[in-house]
Amino acid sequence: MKKNNYHTFRKKLESLGKTYFTIQELKKFYNNKKSSLKNLLSRWSKEELIFPLSNGCYCFDIEKLDYLNHACSLIKPSYISFEYALNYYGIIEQISQVITLATTKRHKFIYSGPYIYEYTKIKKELFFGSEKIDKYYMALPEKALLDTVYLLSRNKRLVDLGNINSKKINKDRLYKFAKQFPGYVLDKLKALKIAVP
């Protein structure tokens, strides 16, 4: 397949707002056998026209990869939470080198190009409190805090919450969400001197 076919395929996906693709999407564009498509992907990779990610995904430009959308798409259901979300909202200054997500599936790390996605399992009844941002889901600030405190209380997370920006927290929503967690989570919030009504 000629390189102009690559440019046509890339323009087609980019016009749809996609920054990564799978071999299944490539097959929709090129009606070829899977073995031929794998050879094509291998050649494009060697020519650095595409970059392999994980789970059979590829992107055209690592710098332009919508990695948050990509992270949420690999394991469903999932939403961005914990340290990454807390830093995103300016609640903590600690910068997470890992994209941290909550899921109802088993705990898992996925290494995708330069990014690391960590999926942490939480109970189904605690899987709430997220909103859609662009094409991915992010925990609300109060839910990201509670998710983190929940794991801290169970010694399953090491996060410094000693100097959080409480101005970013809606106390009423925090308390409302906290009532759906085990009592020790609310106790932990009080121990951390995170004000609740």
SEMARVEX-683943 format. One line per field, with one value per atom (N, C-alpha, C): atom name; x negated, y negated, z. Coordinates in Angstrom, 2 decimals, decimal comma, padded with zeros to 5 digits. Last residue first. Example, Ala and Ser with C-alpha at 12.3 -4.5 7.8 and 13.67 -1.06 7.14 Angstrom:
2
atom: N/CA/C/N/CA/C
c1: -012,85/-013,67/-012,90/-013,19/-012,30/-013,20
c2: 002,25/001,06/-000,03/005,69/004,50/003,30
c3: 007,08/007,14/007,87/007,80/007,80/007,80
This chain:
197
atom: N/CA/C/N/CA/C/N/CA/C/N/CA/C/N/CA/C/N/CA/C/N/CA/C/N/CA/C/N/CA/C/N/CA/C/N/CA/C/N/CA/C/N/CA/C/N/CA/C/N/CA/C/N/CA/C/N/CA/C/N/CA/C/N/CA/C/N/CA/C/N/CA/C/N/CA/C/N/CA/C/N/CA/C/N/CA/C/N/CA/C/N/CA/C/N/CA/C/N/CA/C/N/CA/C/N/CA/C/N/CA/C/N/CA/C/N/CA/C/N/CA/C/N/CA/C/N/CA/C/N/CA/C/N/CA/C/N/CA/C/N/CA/C/N/CA/C/N/CA/C/N/CA/C/N/CA/C/N/CA/C/N/CA/C/N/CA/C/N/CA/C/N/CA/C/N/CA/C/N/CA/C/N/CA/C/N/CA/C/N/CA/C/N/CA/C/N/CA/C/N/CA/C/N/CA/C/N/CA/C/N/CA/C/N/CA/C/N/CA/C/N/CA/C/N/CA/C/N/CA/C/N/CA/C/N/CA/C/N/CA/C/N/CA/C/N/CA/C/N/CA/C/N/CA/C/N/CA/C/N/CA/C/N/CA/C/N/CA/C/N/CA/C/N/CA/C/N/CA/C/N/CA/C/N/CA/C/N/CA/C/N/CA/C/N/CA/C/N/CA/C/N/CA/C/N/CA/C/N/CA/C/N/CA/C/N/CA/C/N/CA/C/N/CA/C/N/CA/C/N/CA/C/N/CA/C/N/CA/C/N/CA/C/N/CA/C/N/CA/C/N/CA/C/N/CA/C/N/CA/C/N/CA/C/N/CA/C/N/CA/C/N/CA/C/N/CA/C/N/CA/C/N/CA/C/N/CA/C/N/CA/C/N/CA/C/N/CA/C/N/CA/C/N/CA/C/N/CA/C/N/CA/C/N/CA/C/N/CA/C/N/CA/C/N/CA/C/N/CA/C/N/CA/C/N/CA/C/N/CA/C/N/CA/C/N/CA/C/N/CA/C/N/CA/C/N/CA/C/N/CA/C/N/CA/C/N/CA/C/N/CA/C/N/CA/C/N/CA/C/N/CA/C/N/CA/C/N/CA/C/N/CA/C/N/CA/C/N/CA/C/N/CA/C/N/CA/C/N/CA/C/N/CA/C/N/CA/C/N/CA/C/N/CA/C/N/CA/C/N/CA/C/N/CA/C/N/CA/C/N/CA/C/N/CA/C/N/CA/C/N/CA/C/N/CA/C/N/CA/C/N/CA/C/N/CA/C/N/CA/C/N/CA/C/N/CA/C/N/CA/C/N/CA/C/N/CA/C/N/CA/C/N/CA/C/N/CA/C/N/CA/C/N/CA/C/N/CA/C/N/CA/C/N/CA/C/N/CA/C/N/CA/C/N/CA/C/N/CA/C/N/CA/C/N/CA/C/N/CA/C/N/CA/C/N/CA/C/N/CA/C/N/CA/C/N/CA/C/N/CA/C/N/CA/C/N/CA/C/N/CA/C/N/CA/C/N/CA/C/N/CA/C/N/CA/C/N/CA/C
c1: 019,54/020,63/020,99/015,99/017,26/018,37/012,57/013,85/015,03/010,04/010,76/012,20/008,34/008,81/009,39/007,81/006,98/007,34/009,86/008,49/007,51/011,98/011,90/010,48/011,38/011,49/011,32/011,60/010,29/010,28/014,33/013,41/012,03/015,20/015,54/014,63/014,18/013,73/014,02/015,48/014,08/013,52/018,01/017,84/016,41/017,94/017,88/017,56/019,94/018,72/018,80/022,07/022,18/020,95/021,34/022,33/022,53/019,78/019,12/020,07/021,58/020,91/020,32/022,27/023,30/022,70/019,79/020,50/021,57/019,25/018,32/019,03/021,34/021,27/020,34/020,63/021,93/021,92/018,07/018,24/019,56/016,31/017,68/018,03/012,98/013,91/015,27/011,14/011,58/012,65/010,35/011,23/011,80/008,49/009,89/010,87/005,84/006,51/008,01/003,96/004,83/005,44/001,78/001,84/002,70/001,85/001,67/001,81/001,98/003,13/003,05/-000,07/-000,15/001,03/000,47/000,67/000,61/000,49/-000,43/-000,34/002,92/002,45/001,48/003,97/003,74/003,30/004,97/003,53/003,20/007,52/007,30/005,84/007,37/007,91/007,68/006,57/005,65/006,08/008,94/007,78/006,75/010,50/010,98/009,81/009,08/009,16/009,61/009,62/008,25/008,23/012,37/011,76/010,36/012,55/013,09/012,52/011,35/010,80/011,27/013,06/011,64/010,98/015,37/015,32/013,88/014,75/015,08/014,98/014,35/013,29/013,53/015,60/015,77/014,73/013,57/014,27/014,47/014,12/013,28/014,13/014,10/014,80/013,80/013,80/013,44/014,20/014,19/014,56/014,25/015,06/014,68/015,14/015,91/015,16/014,60/018,52/017,84/017,20/017,99/018,66/017,84/018,75/017,86/018,67/020,18/019,58/018,57/019,36/020,27/019,50/018,87/018,51/019,56/019,61/018,83/018,42/020,81/021,66/020,93/018,65/019,64/020,49/015,48/016,75/017,75/012,58/013,42/014,75/009,33/010,68/011,34/007,48/007,67/009,12/005,21/006,63/006,78/002,88/003,14/004,63/000,92/002,27/002,41/-001,70/-001,36/000,03/-003,16/-002,21/-002,00/-004,61/-005,28/-004,40/-002,91/-003,86/-004,57/-001,49/-001,07/-001,94/-000,97/-002,02/-001,74/001,28/001,10/000,06/002,03/001,21/001,17/004,94/004,07/003,26/007,46/006,36/005,39/010,55/009,39/008,31/013,32/012,56/011,33/014,36/014,96/014,27/012,01/012,75/013,41/010,23/011,05/011,83/006,86/008,27/008,94/004,14/004,82/006,32/001,31/002,72/003,52/-001,64/-000,78/000,62/-002,84/-003,50/-002,69/-001,19/-001,20/-001,85/-002,35/-002,11/-002,22/-001,01/-001,73/-001,35/000,75/-000,33/-001,12/004,31/002,99/001,94/006,23/006,47/005,17/006,29/005,52/005,75/007,43/008,32/007,58/005,18/005,87/006,74/004,74/003,78/004,40/006,96/006,75/005,78/006,52/007,67/007,48/004,22/004,20/005,32/004,95/003,95/004,00/008,39/007,23/006,25/009,39/009,62/008,29/011,19/009,96/010,23/013,04/012,98/011,71/014,54/013,45/013,59/016,02/016,11/014,88/013,28/014,58/015,34/010,15/010,88/012,17/009,62/009,00/009,70/010,77/011,32/010,78/009,33/010,70/011,28/006,96/006,93/008,32/007,88/007,32/007,34/008,54/009,59/009,12/005,94/006,98/008,16/004,49/004,18/005,23/004,61/005,59/005,50/001,54/002,40/003,33/-000,30/001,10/002,07/-002,71/-002,49/-001,02/-002,57/-002,53/-002,19/-000,80/-001,67/-001,51/000,71/-000,11/-001,16/000,96/001,26/000,31/002,65/001,55/001,96/003,44/003,71/002,44/003,20/003,47/003,80/002,57/003,84/004,22/000,76/001,01/002,34/-000,99/-000,62/-000,47/-003,26/-002,46/-002,20/-002,95/-003,64/-002,75/-003,64/-002,74/-003,56/-005,83/-004,61/-003,52/-008,26/-007,85/-006,70/-008,85/-009,05/-008,68/-008,03/-009,46/-009,79/-005,25/-005,97/-007,46/-004,70/-004,46/-005,20/-005,31/-006,08/-005,92/-003,37/-004,79/-005,65/-001,06/-001,32/-002,79/-001,38/-001,30/-001,63/-001,25/-002,48/-002,54/001,36/000,29/-001,05/002,68/002,76/001,67/002,16/001,65/001,64/003,56/002,11/001,47/006,20/005,57/004,05/006,83/006,71/005,94/008,58/007,55/007,56/009,92/010,57/009,59/009,21/008,58/009,21/011,11/010,62/010,01/011,57/012,74/012,34/008,98/009,64/010,87/008,55/007,77/008,43/010,19/010,53/009,78/008,80/010,18/010,62/006,45/006,38/007,78/007,21/006,94/006,88/005,90/006,76/006,35/005,92/005,37/006,35/007,28/005,81/005,13/010,14/009,45/007,94/011,78/011,31/010,60/012,33/013,30/012,89/010,13/011,37/012,47/008,36/008,22/009,46/009,21/009,35/009,28/008,57/009,92/010,14/005,86/006,77/008,19/004,97/004,72/005,69/005,78/006,30/006,14/004,22/005,68/006,33/001,67/002,10/003,62/001,69/001,49/002,01/001,90/003,01/002,92/-000,56/000,56/001,81/-002,19/-002,19/-001,04/-000,53/-001,34/-001,20/-000,85/000,00/-000,88
c2: -019,10/-019,72/-018,89/-018,74/-018,29/-018,89/-019,47/-019,86/-019,26/-017,51/-017,95/-018,20/-016,43/-017,80/-018,39/-013,82/-014,63/-016,12/-012,99/-012,87/-013,71/-013,37/-014,20/-014,17/-011,39/-012,78/-013,72/-009,14/-009,49/-010,94/-009,10/-009,25/-009,70/-008,59/-009,87/-010,15/-006,00/-007,01/-008,40/-004,47/-004,80/-005,83/-003,95/-005,00/-005,41/-003,45/-002,94/-004,07/-005,76/-005,01/-004,43/-007,38/-006,12/-005,23/-009,65/-008,80/-007,47/-010,99/-010,25/-009,29/-012,42/-011,25/-010,36/-014,38/-013,56/-012,28/-015,54/-014,85/-013,92/-016,65/-015,72/-014,88/-018,44/-017,27/-016,20/-020,25/-019,58/-018,32/-021,15/-020,39/-019,63/-021,05/-021,40/-020,53/-022,09/-021,04/-021,62/-024,01/-023,36/-022,31/-024,72/-025,66/-025,06/-022,93/-022,65/-023,60/-021,66/-022,93/-022,72/-019,79/-019,90/-021,30/-018,61/-020,02/-020,21/-015,91/-016,79/-018,27/-013,79/-014,68/-015,68/-011,91/-012,94/-013,90/-008,48/-009,82/-010,81/-005,35/-006,24/-007,62/-002,81/-003,97/-004,76/-000,94/-000,53/-001,69/-001,13/-000,95/-000,45/-001,88/-000,44/-000,11/-004,58/-003,97/-002,47/-004,95/-005,28/-004,58/-004,32/-003,43/-003,69/-006,48/-005,10/-004,11/-008,64/-008,41/-006,98/-008,32/-008,27/-007,97/-008,63/-007,40/-007,21/-011,23/-010,10/-008,76/-012,70/-012,75/-011,55/-012,10/-011,74/-011,72/-013,27/-011,81/-011,34/-015,97/-015,35/-013,82/-016,39/-016,62/-015,90/-013,61/-014,95/-015,15/-011,69/-011,82/-013,28/-011,64/-012,08/-012,17/-010,08/-010,32/-010,62/-011,45/-010,56/-010,95/-013,32/-011,94/-010,95/-016,02/-015,69/-014,26/-014,50/-015,66/-015,32/-013,31/-013,22/-014,54/-012,54/-013,28/-013,17/-010,53/-010,99/-011,77/-009,17/-010,48/-010,94/-005,66/-006,75/-008,06/-002,96/-003,41/-004,44/-001,80/-003,04/-003,62/000,52/-000,49/-001,81/001,97/001,44/000,34/001,13/001,85/001,17/000,75/000,33/001,07/001,31/001,82/001,21/-000,80/-000,29/000,11/-000,99/-000,78/-000,12/-003,12/-002,22/-002,17/-003,57/-003,65/-002,65/-005,44/-004,30/-004,53/-006,43/-006,59/-005,28/-006,18/-006,82/-006,90/-003,26/-004,27/-004,86/-002,09/-002,48/-003,61/000,35/-000,53/-000,82/000,80/000,91/-000,12/002,63/001,59/001,86/003,37/003,64/002,41/005,00/004,03/004,39/005,91/006,17/005,11/003,55/004,73/004,89/001,22/002,33/003,64/-001,50/-000,56/000,48/-004,55/-003,64/-002,75/-005,49/-005,31/-004,36/-007,59/-006,72/-006,69/-007,72/-008,08/-007,10/-008,63/-007,56/-008,11/-010,59/-010,16/-009,07/-013,20/-011,76/-011,46/-015,65/-015,31/-013,80/-017,29/-016,09/-015,70/-019,18/-019,60/-018,42/-018,80/-018,47/-018,92/-020,22/-019,90/-019,50/-020,71/-021,63/-021,41/-018,90/-019,91/-020,92/-017,34/-018,00/-019,15/-016,19/-017,17/-017,98/-014,51/-015,50/-016,59/-012,85/-013,77/-014,86/-011,48/-012,24/-013,28/-010,23/-011,29/-012,15/-009,44/-009,34/-010,51/-009,12/-009,49/-009,51/-008,47/-009,00/-009,51/-005,43/-006,88/-007,33/-002,62/-003,24/-004,75/000,55/-000,88/-001,38/000,82/000,24/001,13/000,10/000,90/000,17/-001,65/-000,33/000,62/-004,14/-003,24/-001,82/-005,57/-005,17/-004,15/-005,97/-005,22/-004,71/-007,58/-006,25/-005,38/-009,88/-009,14/-007,71/-010,50/-010,30/-009,53/-010,84/-009,70/-009,46/-011,66/-011,94/-010,79/-012,56/-011,46/-011,94/-014,30/-014,69/-013,62/-013,08/-014,39/-014,82/-010,84/-010,67/-011,98/-010,41/-011,40/-011,29/-008,25/-008,90/-009,82/-005,13/-006,55/-007,12/-002,03/-002,79/-004,26/000,96/-000,43/-001,09/003,44/003,36/001,98/002,89/003,54/003,37/-000,18/001,06/001,62/-001,55/-001,89/-000,61/-002,30/-001,32/-001,77/-004,90/-004,47/-003,49/-005,64/-005,38/-004,89/-006,24/-006,92/-006,74/-004,98/-005,95/-006,84/-002,87/-004,16/-005,32/-000,91/-001,00/-002,35/-001,36/-001,53/-001,72/-000,67/-002,03/-002,33/002,08/001,20/-000,26/002,96/003,15/002,22/002,38/001,70/001,80/004,20/002,76/001,97/006,60/006,25/004,76/006,42/006,49/006,13/006,51/005,30/005,26/009,11/008,01/006,70/010,48/010,66/009,54/009,78/009,30/009,41/008,72/009,76/009,20/005,60/006,60/007,65/003,00/004,31/005,41/000,31/001,18/002,56/-000,58/-001,49/-000,71/001,50/000,84/-000,06/002,02/002,99/002,39/-000,02/000,00/000,91/000,82/-000,42/-000,52/003,09/003,24/001,99/002,12/002,82/003,02/-001,19/000,23/000,87/-004,48/-003,56/-002,12/-007,96/-006,59/-005,67/-010,26/-010,39/-009,03/-011,48/-010,35/-010,55/-013,21/-013,60/-012,50/-012,72/-012,18/-012,50/-013,65/-014,40/-013,94/-011,66/-012,96/-013,83/-009,63/-009,47/-010,81/-010,85/-010,37/-010,25/-011,31/-012,46/-012,05/-008,63/-009,53/-010,71/-007,72/-007,07/-008,00/-009,40/-009,42/-008,84/-008,63/-010,01/-010,14/-005,98/-006,28/-007,68/-006,35/-005,70/-005,94/-007,38/-008,31/-007,71/-005,17/-006,09/-007,07/-002,19/-003,38/-004,32/001,20/000,00/-001,25
c3: 057,05/057,81/059,05/057,32/056,75/057,62/056,72/057,32/056,56/057,42/056,24/056,68/059,25/059,45/058,18/059,21/058,32/058,41/060,82/061,33/060,49/059,08/060,28/060,86/057,22/056,79/057,97/058,85/058,29/057,81/059,31/060,45/059,97/056,74/057,35/058,55/056,60/055,64/056,18/058,46/058,74/057,74/057,41/058,41/058,64/053,81/055,19/056,17/051,81/052,09/053,50/051,69/050,95/051,13/052,96/053,64/052,94/051,14/052,21/052,92/049,56/048,99/050,09/051,46/050,82/050,25/051,99/053,06/052,49/049,46/050,08/051,15/049,14/048,26/048,84/051,18/051,20/050,33/050,37/051,62/051,68/047,59/047,98/049,20/047,38/047,78/048,16/047,06/045,83/046,10/049,51/048,82/047,53/050,42/050,75/050,06/049,24/049,01/049,20/051,70/050,53/050,44/053,20/052,84/051,59/053,68/054,82/054,49/052,04/052,04/053,19/050,21/051,24/051,10/049,77/049,24/050,41/049,16/049,84/049,19/049,67/048,92/049,78/051,28/049,90/049,02/053,88/053,66/052,25/054,09/053,99/053,72/054,01/055,23/055,26/051,37/052,47/053,76/050,04/049,90/051,00/050,96/051,10/051,02/050,02/051,47/051,77/047,26/047,77/049,26/047,13/046,60/047,18/048,17/048,92/048,44/046,08/047,44/048,25/043,99/043,87/045,24/044,98/044,83/044,69/044,91/046,20/046,12/042,09/043,08/044,41/040,15/040,70/041,80/037,95/039,22/039,55/034,46/035,57/036,83/031,30/032,57/033,68/027,93/029,02/030,29/025,99/025,67/026,79/027,81/026,45/026,14/030,64/030,19/028,82/032,55/031,27/030,91/036,01/034,94/033,66/038,90/037,84/036,82/040,96/041,19/040,17/041,48/041,12/041,25/042,88/041,53/041,05/045,14/045,28/043,92/044,41/045,06/045,29/043,42/042,49/043,11/044,93/044,93/043,99/042,83/043,95/043,83/041,60/041,79/043,02/039,58/040,93/041,13/037,04/037,30/038,66/035,74/036,86/037,14/032,93/033,45/034,59/031,74/032,59/033,14/028,59/029,69/030,45/026,30/027,44/028,69/025,44/024,97/026,17/028,13/026,79/026,27/030,37/029,88/028,41/032,92/031,48/031,06/035,83/035,22/033,72/037,81/036,66/036,27/039,67/039,64/038,52/037,97/038,82/038,65/037,74/037,33/038,23/038,30/039,05/038,67/038,76/037,93/038,83/038,56/039,35/038,39/037,71/037,40/038,37/037,10/038,07/037,80/035,36/035,18/036,05/037,09/036,58/036,42/038,34/037,11/036,41/039,88/039,65/038,31/042,00/040,60/040,42/044,69/044,28/042,86/045,43/044,54/044,01/045,42/045,94/044,93/044,02/045,44/046,13/041,32/042,17/043,65/039,65/040,22/041,11/039,15/038,03/038,54/041,64/041,12/039,98/041,72/042,78/042,33/039,49/039,50/040,54/040,36/039,10/039,09/042,80/042,76/041,50/042,09/042,97/042,74/038,61/040,01/040,76/035,69/036,25/037,66/035,39/035,36/036,06/033,73/034,49/034,41/032,93/033,17/033,93/030,67/030,96/031,93/029,56/030,53/030,89/027,41/027,47/028,43/027,67/026,66/026,78/029,52/029,87/028,90/028,04/029,30/029,67/025,93/025,65/026,90/027,31/026,61/026,34/028,10/029,11/028,51/025,73/026,59/027,67/022,82/023,87/024,87/021,40/021,87/022,98/020,49/020,32/020,82/020,90/021,52/021,47/019,27/020,73/021,42/016,44/017,08/018,59/015,70/014,69/015,31/017,51/017,31/016,27/018,23/017,63/017,56/020,08/019,67/019,12/021,25/019,83/019,32/023,93/023,60/022,13/023,35/024,07/023,62/020,95/022,32/023,12/018,31/019,05/020,48/016,02/017,23/018,00/012,54/013,66/014,84/011,15/010,73/011,79/011,38/012,40/011,93/009,86/009,21/010,14/011,57/011,27/010,63/011,42/012,69/012,45/008,79/009,24/010,54/008,97/008,09/008,49/010,78/011,08/010,25/009,39/010,66/011,03/007,26/007,00/008,27/008,60/007,88/007,60/009,46/010,47/009,82/007,03/007,84/008,89/006,26/005,43/006,22/008,24/008,13/007,31/007,74/008,96/008,89/004,35/005,37/006,57/003,73/003,48/004,58/003,16/003,23/002,85/005,01/004,02/004,15/006,86/005,82/004,67/008,52/007,94/006,77/009,36/008,46/007,80/011,15/009,92/008,89/013,18/012,48/011,16/013,93/013,46/012,68/014,90/013,62/013,04/016,19/016,34/014,96/017,05/016,31/016,60/018,10/018,11/017,39/017,93/017,98/018,07/016,24/016,89/016,83/014,88/016,21/016,95/012,34/013,31/014,74/011,11/010,87/011,81/011,80/012,46/012,24/010,05/011,50/012,22/007,55/007,83/009,35/007,72/007,61/007,96/007,78/008,91/008,89/005,24/006,46/007,65/003,65/003,53/004,78/004,42/004,66/004,57/003,50/004,92/005,24/000,80/001,49/002,99/000,23/000,14/000,78/000,40/001,53/001,46/-000,79/-000,96/000,23/000,00/000,00/000,00
